[in-house]
Amino acid sequence: GVNLYVQVRDLKTSLAKAAELGGTVVAEPFDVPGGPTLAGILDPEGNPLMLVQQ
């Protein structure tokens, strides 16, 4: 399958907007040691996306 990662400026704001537009948070924000912060969502059609904040 395909993994789609979308870089965002503000993860908290982006998660709130995704939920407002019908998405579902499936992975709360977590830090990658030495790397970015990630969170997982499903869009309204059930497609998975990872949001990345540097």
Residue, then its C-alpha position, 0 to 999 in steps of 0.5 A: g500500500v501507499n503511506l501518505y505523509v503531509q507536512v503541517r506547520d501546527l499539528k494541533t491546529s491541523l488535527a482540529k481542522a481534520a476533525e471539523l471536516g469529518g476526519t478521525v484521529v487514529a494516532e495521537p501526536f507522538d515524537v520520533p526520537g531525534g525527528p519530527t512529531l507525527a499523528g495519524i488520521l483517517d479522512p472522511e472516506g477512511n483513507p489513512l494519512m500521517l501528519v508531520q510537524q518538524 
